[in-house]
């Protein structure tokens, strides 16, 4: 169903892919957009080991695309260091493939936004997080992407150096 990577020596292990997703702070969500055009949008996210969670408004291009086709991919670039002397870059990235659903259940939605809040404000108190979540609750929409496949790759220079 998913293609094999051509340069297998540069593939990241499942553990390395999970680490990239865990430490990343943003990525690009790619969806089936309007009129056959891909729709790719940068988003903050949280990864819980099996799913990715995103927040968004309750209407718009993203939700229209998801309702039309819930299949998506999400790319996180962990490193992209340009090396001019070598005409290349030392990169590391992961692409997650899966399906997205809109969280309608209030408990699921609250659990997902709490994970997001802890990731982006880890030192904040639980009380402050609850207050912030309550203030933004009415217009909040949470999305869950269940991962079906992960693919990670790094530059050959990184793959050969230290692994």
C-alpha positions in Angstrom: 0.0 0.0 0.0 2.8 2.4 0.8 5.9 2.6 -1.3 9.3 1.3 -0.2 12.0 3.9 0.2 14.6 3.8 -2.6 17.5 4.7 -0.4 17.0 2.3 2.5 20.3 3.1 4.1 19.0 6.5 4.8 15.7 5.3 6.4 15.0 6.1 10.0 13.9 3.4 12.4 10.4 3.5 13.9 12.0 4.7 17.2 13.9 7.5 15.4 10.7 8.5 13.5 8.8 8.7 16.9 11.6 10.8 18.4 11.4 13.3 15.5 7.6 13.6 15.9 8.0 14.0 19.6 10.5 16.8 19.5 9.1 18.6 16.5 7.0 21.7 17.0 5.4 22.2 13.6 4.8 20.4 10.4 2.9 20.6 7.1 -0.4 18.8 6.8 -1.3 17.8 3.2 -4.9 17.2 2.2 -7.0 16.7 -0.9 -7.9 20.3 -1.6 -10.4 22.0 -3.8 -10.6 21.3 -7.6 -7.9 18.6 -7.5 -5.3 20.9 -6.0 -3.3 19.6 -3.0 -3.8 21.7 0.1 -0.8 21.8 2.4 -0.9 23.9 5.6 1.7 24.4 8.3 0.4 23.5 11.8 1.5 23.0 15.3 0.8 19.5 16.7 1.3 17.0 19.4 2.2 13.3 19.0 1.1 10.7 21.6 2.9 7.6 20.2 0.1 6.6 17.8 -1.8 9.7 16.8 -1.2 13.3 15.9 -3.5 16.0 17.2 -4.1 19.4 15.7 -6.3 22.3 16.6 -8.2 24.6 14.2 -11.2 26.7 13.7 -14.6 25.1 13.3 -14.9 25.8 9.6 -12.6 26.4 6.6 -10.6 24.9 3.8 -9.0 22.3 6.1 -12.2 20.9 7.5 -13.9 20.9 4.1 -11.0 18.9 2.7 -11.0 16.4 5.6 -14.8 15.9 5.3 -14.3 15.2 1.6 -11.4 12.8 2.0 -9.9 12.0 5.5 -6.7 10.6 4.1 -3.7 12.9 4.8 0.0 13.1 5.3 2.0 15.2 7.7 5.6 16.1 7.3 8.0 17.2 10.1 11.5 18.5 9.2 13.8 17.8 12.1 16.9 19.2 10.6 17.9 21.0 7.4 21.4 22.3 7.6 22.6 23.7 4.3 26.2 22.8 3.5 27.2 25.1 0.6 30.7 23.6 0.2 29.0 20.2 -0.6 26.0 21.6 -2.6 23.7 19.8 -0.3 21.9 19.9 3.0 22.1 17.5 6.0 18.4 16.8 6.6 16.2 14.6 8.7 12.5 14.4 8.2 9.5 12.2 8.9 6.2 11.8 7.0 3.2 10.3 8.7 0.4 8.9 6.6 -3.1 8.3 8.0 -6.7 9.3 8.4 -8.0 12.3 10.2 -11.2 12.6 12.1 -12.8 15.6 13.8 -13.2 15.0 17.5 -16.8 15.6 18.4 -16.9 14.0 21.8 -16.1 16.7 24.5 -14.0 14.3 26.6 -11.8 13.3 23.6 -11.5 16.9 22.5 -10.5 18.0 26.0 -7.9 15.2 26.3 -6.4 16.1 23.0 -6.2 19.9 23.6 -4.7 19.1 27.1 -1.9 17.2 25.4 -1.3 20.1 23.1 -1.3 22.6 26.0 1.2 20.5 28.0 3.5 20.2 24.9 3.6 24.0 24.2 3.4 25.3 27.8 5.0 22.5 29.9 5.9 24.7 32.8 2.4 26.2 33.1 0.2 25.2 36.0 -2.8 22.9 35.5 -5.1 25.7 36.6 -3.7 28.1 34.0 -4.0 25.4 31.3 -7.6 24.8 32.3 -8.4 28.5 32.2 -6.8 28.9 28.7 -8.6 25.9 27.4 -12.0 27.2 28.7 -11.4 30.6 27.2 -10.8 29.1 23.8 -13.3 26.2 24.0 -16.3 27.6 22.1 -14.5 28.1 18.7 -12.1 25.2 19.2 -12.0 22.2 16.8 -9.6 19.3 17.5 -8.4 16.8 14.9 -6.9 13.4 15.4 -4.8 11.8 12.8 -4.4 8.0 13.3 -1.1 7.0 11.8 -1.2 4.2 9.3 2.4 4.5 8.1 5.6 6.4 9.1 8.5 7.1 6.8 11.6 8.8 7.9 14.8 9.7 6.1 18.0 11.5 6.7 21.0 12.7 4.7 23.5 10.0 3.8 26.1 12.0 5.8 24.0 11.7 8.9 23.1 8.1 8.3 26.7 7.1 8.1 28.0 9.3 10.9 27.4 7.8 14.3 24.7 5.2 13.7 
